[in-house]
Amino acid sequence: MHESLYQRDVVTYLSAMISSTRRLKVGSGAINTFTRHPVTAATTFASLAELSGGRVILGLGLGSFPTVPLLGYQVFPVGKTKPLRRIREYVSVVKAVWGGEKVEFDGEFFHVHNLTIGFEAKTKVPIFVASLSPKTQEFAAKVADGVILSPALNTVWGTERMVSNVRKGEASRGAEVERASYVLASVDPDPKRAVEAVRDYYFFVYQLSDVVKPEVLAPYGVTEEMLRPMKEAYRKGDMPEAKRLVPEAAIEALTVTGTGDHAMDRIEEYRKAGVTLPIVMPIGNIDHVVDSLATG
C-alpha cells in the first residue's frame, strides 16, 4: 500500500487489514525514510508482524518527491542529499534493532546510542526497497528481500532496464530477490472508457509531466515534442487541457489499459521483463479491473 504525506497513514490501514483477515499478506509500498525514524519503523513493523503471524512486509524508500520537501527535507540534488547512503543507513538500523542486541550506530543521517528493543522480534519481516535509482536498485538486491521498481508508471522497456540493475545485485549476492512493480490498470469492456479513465486521472498526468523520463517512452513512438503541449498546460495549472492533450500512445505504453484479455497480455509482458510481483493499481471501473485480473 502506498504512503504519501498528504494521504492516509499506511500503518493504520495495515493494522486494519491484518485484524480483519487471516491469510492476506500486506505491506507498505513505501514508507519514507525522512519522517519515520528507522527505530520507529523497526518496532512498528515487528509489532505488526507479531500481530499478523508474519504477514507484513516493510517497504521503504525516499518517499513522495513533491511532499517531503514541504516539511523541509531536500530530495535533490542527489549529490548533496545522498539517497543511497540514507537508505543504506536506514536498513542497517532496522536490521540491528530486530537483531535484539544493543544498538550503537553513528551515521550521517541516523544516530542510535545504547538502545535495545524491549521485546523479542521473533517473526521475520521482509524488507523491500523502493527506488528509481540504478545504484540503489543494485544495492537493494544485495541486502533486502525485494525491490519495488516503479511507484505506478513504467514501460516494459524501462522495466527491463531496472531489472538489469537488480540482477547485478543478485549476481553479487548469489540469490534472487522479489522484483515488485506497481502497474496502473484500467480495464473495461469498452476500451475507450478504459483509456478515458486514465486520461482523467490526475496522478497519471502529474507523473507523465514531471516524473516519467522521455527515454522510456521513445521506443513507443512518444516524443518530447508530442508531450510538450500537455506539460505546458499542466505547469500553467490548466488540468482539463493537460488531460485532453495526453497522447493515447503514452497511456498504452505506461499502463495496463483496455479489455480484460488485453490487460492480461500486458501483465504478462511485465512478467517477461522480469517482474515477479506485479502490484495492480486499479482505477476507473475498479470492480471490473479486479474481476478481470483475478480470474485471468
C-alpha positions as a LaTeX table, in Angstrom:
\begin{tabular}{lrrr}
\hline
Residue & $x$ (\AA) & $y$ (\AA) & $z$ (\AA) \\
\hline
Met1 & 0.00 & 0.00 & 0.00 \\
His2 & 1.27 & 3.45 & $-0.94$ \\
Glu3 & 2.08 & 6.03 & 1.69 \\
Ser4 & 2.09 & 9.74 & 0.95 \\
Leu5 & 2.26 & 12.56 & 3.45 \\
Tyr6 & $-0.99$ & 14.15 & 2.26 \\
Gln7 & $-2.95$ & 10.89 & 2.23 \\
Arg8 & $-3.99$ & 8.40 & 4.91 \\
Asp9 & $-1.40$ & 6.74 & 7.15 \\
Val10 & $-0.26$ & 3.38 & 5.80 \\
Val11 & 0.40 & 1.77 & 9.21 \\
Thr12 & $-3.17$ & 2.48 & 10.34 \\
Tyr13 & $-4.53$ & 0.75 & 7.25 \\
Leu14 & $-2.13$ & $-2.20$ & 7.53 \\
Ser15 & $-3.30$ & $-2.69$ & 11.11 \\
Ala16 & $-6.92$ & $-2.72$ & 10.00 \\
Met17 & $-6.20$ & $-5.17$ & 7.19 \\
Ile18 & $-4.35$ & $-7.71$ & 9.31 \\
Ser19 & $-7.01$ & $-7.58$ & 12.02 \\
Ser20 & $-9.79$ & $-8.38$ & 9.55 \\
Thr21 & $-8.03$ & $-11.09$ & 7.51 \\
Arg22 & $-6.27$ & $-14.38$ & 8.21 \\
Arg23 & $-4.19$ & $-15.12$ & 5.11 \\
Leu24 & $-3.72$ & $-11.83$ & 3.26 \\
Lys25 & $-0.15$ & $-10.51$ & 3.15 \\
Val26 & 0.17 & $-6.74$ & 3.43 \\
Gly27 & 2.99 & $-4.26$ & 3.09 \\
Ser28 & 3.98 & $-0.62$ & 2.89 \\
Gly29 & 5.00 & 0.49 & $-0.55$ \\
Ala30 & 6.71 & 2.53 & 0.73 \\
Ile31 & 7.20 & 4.46 & 3.96 \\
Asn32 & 9.55 & 7.39 & 3.57 \\
Thr33 & 12.97 & 7.48 & 5.21 \\
Phe34 & 12.74 & 11.11 & 6.32 \\
Thr35 & 9.84 & 11.49 & 8.75 \\
Arg36 & 9.73 & 7.99 & 10.26 \\
His37 & 12.92 & 7.13 & 12.18 \\
Pro38 & 14.29 & 3.63 & 11.46 \\
Val39 & 13.95 & 2.63 & 15.13 \\
Thr40 & 10.26 & 3.57 & 14.99 \\
Ala41 & 9.85 & 1.65 & 11.73 \\
Ala42 & 11.59 & $-1.39$ & 13.19 \\
Thr43 & 9.40 & $-1.57$ & 16.28 \\
Thr44 & 6.22 & $-0.74$ & 14.34 \\
Phe45 & 6.68 & $-3.46$ & 11.76 \\
Ala46 & 7.91 & $-6.01$ & 14.30 \\
Ser47 & 4.68 & $-5.36$ & 16.20 \\
Leu48 & 2.59 & $-5.73$ & 13.03 \\
Ala49 & 4.39 & $-8.98$ & 12.19 \\
Glu50 & 3.71 & $-10.29$ & 15.69 \\
Leu51 & 0.01 & $-9.42$ & 15.46 \\
Ser52 & $-0.40$ & $-10.86$ & 11.95 \\
Gly53 & 1.63 & $-14.03$ & 12.32 \\
Gly54 & 4.23 & $-12.89$ & 9.81 \\
Arg55 & 2.03 & $-11.42$ & 7.07 \\
Val56 & 3.69 & $-8.00$ & 6.87 \\
Ile57 & 6.32 & $-6.55$ & 4.52 \\
Leu58 & 8.29 & $-3.39$ & 5.30 \\
Gly59 & 8.63 & $-1.41$ & 2.09 \\
Leu60 & 10.78 & 1.72 & 2.42 \\
Gly61 & 12.14 & 4.41 & 0.15 \\
Leu62 & 12.76 & 8.13 & $-0.15$ \\
Gly63 & 9.05 & 8.86 & $-0.22$ \\
Ser64 & 6.90 & 11.23 & $-2.21$ \\
Phe65 & 9.15 & 13.72 & $-4.01$ \\
Pro66 & 6.54 & 16.50 & $-4.15$ \\
Thr67 & 5.52 & 16.30 & $-0.49$ \\
Val68 & 8.68 & 15.53 & 1.50 \\
Pro69 & 10.23 & 18.95 & 0.66 \\
Leu70 & 7.12 & 20.63 & 2.07 \\
Leu71 & 8.37 & 19.54 & 5.50 \\
Gly72 & 11.81 & 21.00 & 4.94 \\
Tyr73 & 13.59 & 17.87 & 3.68 \\
Gln74 & 15.62 & 18.22 & 0.50 \\
Val75 & 15.43 & 15.36 & $-2.02$ \\
Phe76 & 17.51 & 16.84 & $-4.86$ \\
Pro77 & 20.28 & 17.18 & $-5.94$ \\
Val78 & 21.25 & 13.60 & $-5.11$ \\
Gly79 & 24.94 & 14.50 & $-4.98$ \\
Lys80 & 24.12 & 16.54 & $-1.90$ \\
Thr81 & 21.27 & 14.54 & $-0.37$ \\
Lys82 & 22.93 & 11.11 & $-0.85$ \\
Pro83 & 19.79 & 8.92 & $-1.10$ \\
Leu84 & 21.70 & 5.65 & $-1.32$ \\
Arg85 & 23.57 & 6.38 & 1.90 \\
Arg86 & 20.30 & 7.35 & 3.61 \\
Ile87 & 18.64 & 4.08 & 2.61 \\
Arg88 & 21.75 & 2.05 & 3.45 \\
Glu89 & 21.81 & 3.53 & 6.96 \\
Tyr90 & 18.06 & 3.05 & 7.38 \\
Val91 & 18.20 & $-0.65$ & 6.50 \\
Ser92 & 21.23 & $-1.16$ & 8.77 \\
Val93 & 19.48 & 0.38 & 11.78 \\
Val94 & 16.24 & $-1.55$ & 11.21 \\
Lys95 & 18.10 & $-4.87$ & 10.99 \\
Ala96 & 20.22 & $-4.05$ & 14.04 \\
Val97 & 17.14 & $-3.28$ & 16.13 \\
Trp98 & 15.47 & $-6.52$ & 15.05 \\
Gly99 & 18.65 & $-8.38$ & 15.97 \\
Gly100 & 17.92 & $-7.78$ & 19.64 \\
Glu101 & 21.41 & $-6.66$ & 20.65 \\
Lys102 & 22.34 & $-3.23$ & 21.98 \\
Val103 & 22.45 & $-0.85$ & 19.02 \\
Glu104 & 25.20 & 1.72 & 18.58 \\
Phe105 & 25.00 & 3.48 & 15.24 \\
Asp106 & 26.53 & 6.81 & 14.26 \\
Gly107 & 25.78 & 7.53 & 10.62 \\
Glu108 & 25.50 & 10.65 & 8.55 \\
Phe109 & 21.69 & 10.66 & 8.72 \\
Phe110 & 20.76 & 8.46 & 11.67 \\
His111 & 22.15 & 8.10 & 15.18 \\
Val112 & 21.25 & 5.45 & 17.74 \\
His113 & 23.03 & 5.03 & 21.05 \\
Asn114 & 22.72 & 2.34 & 23.71 \\
Leu115 & 19.31 & 1.14 & 22.51 \\
Thr116 & 17.86 & $-2.33$ & 22.84 \\
Ile117 & 14.41 & $-3.28$ & 21.62 \\
Gly118 & 12.08 & $-4.01$ & 24.53 \\
Phe119 & 10.68 & $-7.25$ & 23.11 \\
Glu120 & 11.96 & $-10.13$ & 21.02 \\
Ala121 & 11.29 & $-9.65$ & 17.31 \\
Lys122 & 10.67 & $-13.33$ & 16.61 \\
Thr123 & 8.81 & $-13.03$ & 13.33 \\
Lys124 & 10.82 & $-12.22$ & 10.23 \\
Val125 & 9.75 & $-9.09$ & 8.36 \\
Pro126 & 10.83 & $-8.97$ & 4.71 \\
Ile127 & 12.32 & $-5.64$ & 3.63 \\
Phe128 & 11.53 & $-4.25$ & 0.17 \\
Val129 & 13.42 & $-1.15$ & $-1.02$ \\
Ala130 & 11.65 & 1.21 & $-3.43$ \\
Ser131 & 13.85 & 3.23 & $-5.76$ \\
Leu132 & 14.17 & 4.60 & $-9.28$ \\
Ser133 & 17.96 & 4.83 & $-8.93$ \\
Pro134 & 20.12 & 2.20 & $-10.67$ \\
Lys135 & 22.67 & 2.19 & $-7.84$ \\
Thr136 & 20.02 & 1.83 & $-5.14$ \\
Gln137 & 18.24 & $-0.93$ & $-7.08$ \\
Glu138 & 21.51 & $-2.86$ & $-7.28$ \\
Phe139 & 22.21 & $-2.25$ & $-3.59$ \\
Ala140 & 18.70 & $-3.34$ & $-2.61$ \\
Ala141 & 19.15 & $-6.69$ & $-4.31$ \\
Lys142 & 22.25 & $-7.27$ & $-2.18$ \\
Val143 & 20.68 & $-6.58$ & 1.24 \\
Ala144 & 16.87 & $-6.65$ & 1.01 \\
Asp145 & 14.25 & $-9.28$ & 0.29 \\
Gly146 & 12.68 & $-7.38$ & $-2.58$ \\
Val147 & 12.92 & $-4.29$ & $-4.76$ \\
Ile148 & 9.98 & $-2.06$ & $-5.72$ \\
Leu149 & 10.84 & $-0.89$ & $-9.23$ \\
Ser150 & 8.08 & 1.58 & $-10.01$ \\
Pro151 & 5.70 & 3.74 & $-7.95$ \\
Ala152 & 2.99 & 3.48 & $-10.62$ \\
Leu153 & 4.09 & 4.05 & $-14.20$ \\
Asn154 & 6.77 & 2.44 & $-16.32$ \\
Thr155 & 7.07 & 0.95 & $-19.77$ \\
Val156 & 8.14 & $-2.63$ & $-20.34$ \\
Trp157 & 11.35 & $-1.24$ & $-21.87$ \\
Gly158 & 12.04 & 0.85 & $-18.77$ \\
Thr159 & 11.21 & $-2.08$ & $-16.50$ \\
Glu160 & 13.70 & $-4.33$ & $-18.27$ \\
Arg161 & 16.46 & $-1.82$ & $-17.58$ \\
Met162 & 15.54 & $-1.56$ & $-13.91$ \\
Val163 & 15.52 & $-5.35$ & $-13.64$ \\
Ser164 & 19.02 & $-5.43$ & $-15.12$ \\
Asn165 & 20.20 & $-3.26$ & $-12.20$ \\
Val166 & 18.59 & $-5.64$ & $-9.73$ \\
Arg167 & 20.20 & $-8.64$ & $-11.43$ \\
Lys168 & 23.65 & $-7.10$ & $-10.88$ \\
Gly169 & 22.95 & $-7.06$ & $-7.15$ \\
Glu170 & 21.51 & $-10.57$ & $-7.28$ \\
Ala171 & 24.65 & $-11.83$ & $-9.02$ \\
Ser172 & 26.83 & $-10.28$ & $-6.31$ \\
Arg173 & 24.65 & $-11.80$ & $-3.60$ \\
Gly174 & 24.26 & $-15.16$ & $-5.26$ \\
Ala175 & 20.49 & $-15.21$ & $-4.81$ \\
Glu176 & 17.41 & $-13.71$ & $-6.40$ \\
Val177 & 15.01 & $-11.31$ & $-4.70$ \\
Glu178 & 11.38 & $-10.42$ & $-5.31$ \\
Arg179 & 11.03 & $-7.82$ & $-8.07$ \\
Ala180 & 7.83 & $-5.90$ & $-7.42$ \\
Ser181 & 6.41 & $-3.15$ & $-9.58$ \\
Tyr182 & 3.23 & $-1.11$ & $-9.41$ \\
Val183 & 1.12 & $-1.34$ & $-12.56$ \\
Leu184 & $-1.67$ & 1.17 & $-13.15$ \\
Ala185 & $-4.64$ & $-0.74$ & $-14.58$ \\
Ser186 & $-7.85$ & 0.49 & $-16.20$ \\
Val187 & $-9.96$ & $-2.38$ & $-17.57$ \\
Asp188 & $-13.38$ & $-2.03$ & $-19.11$ \\
Pro189 & $-15.49$ & $-3.91$ & $-21.70$ \\
Asp190 & $-15.31$ & $-0.65$ & $-23.66$ \\
Pro191 & $-11.60$ & 0.09 & $-24.32$ \\
Lys192 & $-12.35$ & 3.79 & $-24.93$ \\
Arg193 & $-13.82$ & 4.13 & $-21.43$ \\
Ala194 & $-10.73$ & 2.44 & $-20.04$ \\
Val195 & $-8.48$ & 4.94 & $-21.81$ \\
Glu196 & $-10.53$ & 7.93 & $-20.67$ \\
Ala197 & $-10.32$ & 6.78 & $-17.05$ \\
Val198 & $-6.53$ & 7.03 & $-17.26$ \\
Arg199 & $-6.63$ & 10.34 & $-19.10$ \\
Asp200 & $-8.86$ & 11.77 & $-16.35$ \\
Tyr201 & $-6.60$ & 10.52 & $-13.53$ \\
Tyr202 & $-4.64$ & 13.43 & $-12.03$ \\
Phe203 & $-1.81$ & 11.21 & $-10.82$ \\
Phe204 & $-1.15$ & 9.92 & $-14.33$ \\
Val205 & $-0.94$ & 13.45 & $-15.74$ \\
Tyr206 & 1.40 & 14.52 & $-12.92$ \\
Gln207 & 3.68 & 11.51 & $-13.44$ \\
Leu208 & 3.77 & 11.97 & $-17.21$ \\
Ser209 & 4.53 & 15.68 & $-16.81$ \\
Asp210 & 7.09 & 15.62 & $-14.00$ \\
Val211 & 8.40 & 12.11 & $-13.31$ \\
Val212 & 8.46 & 9.79 & $-16.34$ \\
Lys213 & 11.72 & 10.10 & $-18.26$ \\
Pro214 & 11.43 & 10.71 & $-22.03$ \\
Glu215 & 13.78 & 7.86 & $-22.88$ \\
Val216 & 11.40 & 5.19 & $-21.54$ \\
Leu217 & 8.70 & 6.41 & $-23.95$ \\
Ala218 & 10.88 & 6.83 & $-27.04$ \\
Pro219 & 10.70 & 3.12 & $-28.06$ \\
Tyr220 & 6.89 & 3.52 & $-28.23$ \\
Gly221 & 6.95 & 6.50 & $-30.57$ \\
Val222 & 6.10 & 9.04 & $-27.86$ \\
Thr223 & 8.41 & 12.01 & $-28.26$ \\
Glu224 & 9.08 & 15.00 & $-26.06$ \\
Glu225 & 7.60 & 17.17 & $-28.80$ \\
Met226 & 4.32 & 15.24 & $-28.54$ \\
Leu227 & 4.27 & 15.73 & $-24.76$ \\
Arg228 & 5.23 & 19.41 & $-24.71$ \\
Pro229 & 1.70 & 20.89 & $-25.10$ \\
Met230 & 0.39 & 18.70 & $-22.28$ \\
Lys231 & 3.31 & 19.60 & $-20.00$ \\
Glu232 & 2.87 & 23.30 & $-20.69$ \\
Ala233 & $-0.82$ & 23.12 & $-19.79$ \\
Tyr234 & $-0.02$ & 21.15 & $-16.63$ \\
Arg235 & 2.57 & 23.70 & $-15.47$ \\
Lys236 & 0.12 & 26.54 & $-16.10$ \\
Gly237 & $-2.38$ & 24.76 & $-13.84$ \\
Asp238 & $-4.82$ & 24.07 & $-16.67$ \\
Met239 & $-5.59$ & 20.48 & $-15.72$ \\
Pro240 & $-8.58$ & 19.96 & $-18.07$ \\
Glu241 & $-6.45$ & 20.98 & $-21.04$ \\
Ala242 & $-3.49$ & 18.87 & $-19.85$ \\
Lys243 & $-5.74$ & 15.81 & $-19.58$ \\
Arg244 & $-7.16$ & 16.42 & $-23.05$ \\
Leu245 & $-3.66$ & 16.60 & $-24.53$ \\
Val246 & $-2.37$ & 13.31 & $-23.08$ \\
Pro247 & $-1.29$ & 11.16 & $-26.04$ \\
Glu248 & $-3.10$ & 7.82 & $-26.14$ \\
Ala249 & 0.18 & 6.14 & $-27.08$ \\
Ala250 & 1.61 & 7.21 & $-23.71$ \\
Ile251 & $-1.32$ & 5.61 & $-21.91$ \\
Glu252 & $-0.79$ & 2.34 & $-23.76$ \\
Ala253 & 2.96 & 2.37 & $-23.10$ \\
Leu254 & 2.82 & 3.17 & $-19.39$ \\
Thr255 & $-0.29$ & 1.36 & $-18.14$ \\
Val256 & $-2.37$ & $-1.78$ & $-18.43$ \\
Thr257 & $-5.43$ & $-0.36$ & $-20.18$ \\
Gly258 & $-8.18$ & $-1.86$ & $-22.30$ \\
Thr259 & $-10.23$ & $-5.06$ & $-22.24$ \\
Gly260 & $-9.58$ & $-7.89$ & $-19.80$ \\
Asp261 & $-7.75$ & $-10.04$ & $-22.37$ \\
His262 & $-5.51$ & $-7.16$ & $-23.43$ \\
Ala263 & $-4.77$ & $-6.35$ & $-19.78$ \\
Met264 & $-3.69$ & $-9.93$ & $-19.06$ \\
Asp265 & $-1.40$ & $-9.85$ & $-22.10$ \\
Arg266 & 0.14 & $-6.61$ & $-20.85$ \\
Ile267 & 0.70 & $-8.02$ & $-17.36$ \\
Glu268 & 2.49 & $-10.97$ & $-18.98$ \\
Glu269 & 4.78 & $-8.53$ & $-20.82$ \\
Tyr270 & 5.89 & $-7.08$ & $-17.48$ \\
Arg271 & 6.45 & $-10.58$ & $-16.10$ \\
Lys272 & 8.63 & $-11.45$ & $-19.08$ \\
Ala273 & 10.58 & $-8.25$ & $-18.44$ \\
Gly274 & 11.50 & $-9.66$ & $-15.02$ \\
Val275 & 8.75 & $-8.50$ & $-12.65$ \\
Thr276 & 7.93 & $-11.34$ & $-10.23$ \\
Leu277 & 5.30 & $-9.44$ & $-8.23$ \\
Pro278 & 3.05 & $-7.08$ & $-10.21$ \\
Ile279 & 1.17 & $-4.75$ & $-7.83$ \\
Val280 & $-2.01$ & $-3.79$ & $-9.64$ \\
Met281 & $-3.39$ & $-0.28$ & $-9.02$ \\
Pro282 & $-6.99$ & $-0.35$ & $-10.31$ \\
Ile283 & $-8.72$ & 2.84 & $-11.45$ \\
Gly284 & $-11.89$ & 3.60 & $-13.40$ \\
Asn285 & $-14.17$ & 0.56 & $-13.46$ \\
Ile286 & $-12.47$ & $-0.87$ & $-10.38$ \\
Asp287 & $-14.71$ & $-3.91$ & $-9.83$ \\
His288 & $-14.19$ & $-4.94$ & $-13.44$ \\
Val289 & $-10.41$ & $-4.49$ & $-13.13$ \\
Val290 & $-10.31$ & $-6.77$ & $-10.08$ \\
Asp291 & $-12.62$ & $-9.40$ & $-11.56$ \\
Ser292 & $-10.79$ & $-9.44$ & $-14.91$ \\
Leu293 & $-7.28$ & $-9.78$ & $-13.50$ \\
Ala294 & $-8.18$ & $-12.08$ & $-10.60$ \\
Thr295 & $-9.74$ & $-14.65$ & $-12.93$ \\
Gly296 & $-7.11$ & $-14.35$ & $-15.65$ \\
\hline
\end{tabular}
